[in-house]
C-alpha cells in the first residue's frame, strides 16, 4: 500500500522570459499553495491521506497549467481555485475523476 492515498504534483516550473510557456506563468505556485491549504483545512492531509507537492517541469506546459494525481496517474489542467476545489471535492475525497478538466 502507498504511503499516501493520493500524491498530487503541481507543475510549478518557471522558464526565462521569451522561452516557451510554463505553468508558473499561469499561476501554478499560487494555486498549489491554495490546494495545500484547502486539503489541510479539510483534514485530508498527511500519511494515509493526501500530499500536495510542487514539481519541476512535467513537460505538458502548453496544455497547462497542469497537475497529476497518483496513484491513479490522472492528469488535470485547471484555470483557478474553483477548478481545484472541484478536483479536491470529487477526486481526492470521492475518487471520481473530473472529466472536464482531465488531460488525455
Secondary structure, DSSP 8 states (H G I E B T S, - for coil): --SSSEEEEEE-----TTSS--GGGGTHHHHHHHHHHHHHHTT-BSTTSEEEEEES--S-GGG-SEEEEETTTEEEE-SSHHHHHHHIIIIIHH----GGGEE-
